[in-house]
Amino acid sequence: MLLWILSDLHVELTRGWDLPARDARAQFDVLVVAGDLIPRAERGVRWLLERVQDRPVIYVMGNHEAYGTDIQRTLEKAKDAAAGTNVHVLENETVRIEGVTFAGATLWTDFALNGDAHRAMMIAGDRMNDYKKIRIAAYRRRFLPHHALTRHLKSRAFLKAEMRKPRGDGKLVVITHHAPVPVPMPVMSHESRGLYNDHGLDAAYRSDLRSLMSPVPDDDRGALWPPDLWIYGHTHEYFDAVIFSTRVVSNAKGYGPWPPQQRAWDNPHFDPDLVIEI
């Protein structure tokens, strides 16, 4: 199976760029979009449906999908918009396509990357737009770092449960928006560098989930078999490496282009035609 992998297209902060036209695309079987397509996930579903009708699409919400809205409500609207179409919106859910199981979740983080989760949550709550622009509880409350942590723990439990299920000859592909590996933040363009150069925020972008990338013997809950592939976004980086038993891939565009600035987009290594075989 050929997977076309993209994330962080940020079409709300992009001008003069679009997906390659249908006759200019590389061959693919499934399009995977690992979040931060556009604020309000239902708009993301419509954007995808206008461009890809002939192949399955896996769409996982990023943090930006919930900007200016209630995080649960936009997920519900996205699922309604995708119902009966080729777009699959996944949040702690799976879909099976031709013998491959796709497990998707926004994931968020455990804030534990630097060894002090409490401090990391305080920094994130103070400095990140996520905790100013996202609502919960039918718009009545502001989304806060401890809500993100709760969501992370729920998603991690979901992913572990999927990894414990027997899959025979089938493959498991995990798609999350937040990063599961503790590699350093990349160097960004001048315009967006201020969003990423403070390593106090690293723990709000990444968790160290490498323990889920190698087999774990049966501990009375079932043996854990890692995914064959883990796709992520959020960090506006390109990443492709095998970690223990799992190939881990990110292909994020980031912000831009935005004329009249004479530049392309945040990630100079972004490949709009990246297709890998699973």
Stockholm file with secondary structure:
# STOCKHOLM 1.0

chainA/1-278         MLLWILSDLHVELTRGWDLPARDARAQFDVLVVAGDLIPRAERGVRWLLERVQDRPVIYVMGNHEAYGTDIQRTLEKAKDAAAGTNVHVLENETVRIEGVTFAGATLWTDFALNGDAHRAMMIAGDRMNDYKKIRIAAYRRRFLPHHALTRHLKSRAFLKAEMRKPRGDGKLVVITHHAPVPVPMPVMSHESRGLYNDHGLDAAYRSDLRSLMSPVPDDDRGALWPPDLWIYGHTHEYFDAVIFSTRVVSNAKGYGPWPPQQRAWDNPHFDPDLVIEI
#=GR chainA/1-278 SS CEEEEEBCCCGGGCCSCCCCCGGGSCCCSEEEECSCSSSSHHHHHHHHHHHCCSSCEEECCCSGGGTTEEHHHHHHHHHHHHTTSSEEECSSEEEEETTEEEEEECCCCCSCTTSCHHHHHHHHHHHCTHHHHEEETTTTEECCHHHHHHHHHHHHHHHHHHHTSCCTTCEEEEEESSBSSCCCCCCCCTTTGGGTCCGGGGGGTBCCCGGGGSCBCCCSSCCBCCCSEEEECSSCCEEEEEETTEEEEEEBCCSCCCTTSCCCCSCTTCCTTCEEEC
#=GC SS_cons         CEEEEEBCCCGGGCCSCCCCCGGGSCCCSEEEECSCSSSSHHHHHHHHHHHCCSSCEEECCCSGGGTTEEHHHHHHHHHHHHTTSSEEECSSEEEEETTEEEEEECCCCCSCTTSCHHHHHHHHHHHCTHHHHEEETTTTEECCHHHHHHHHHHHHHHHHHHHTSCCTTCEEEEEESSBSSCCCCCCCCTTTGGGTCCGGGGGGTBCCCGGGGSCBCCCSSCCBCCCSEEEECSSCCEEEEEETTEEEEEEBCCSCCCTTSCCCCSCTTCCTTCEEEC
//
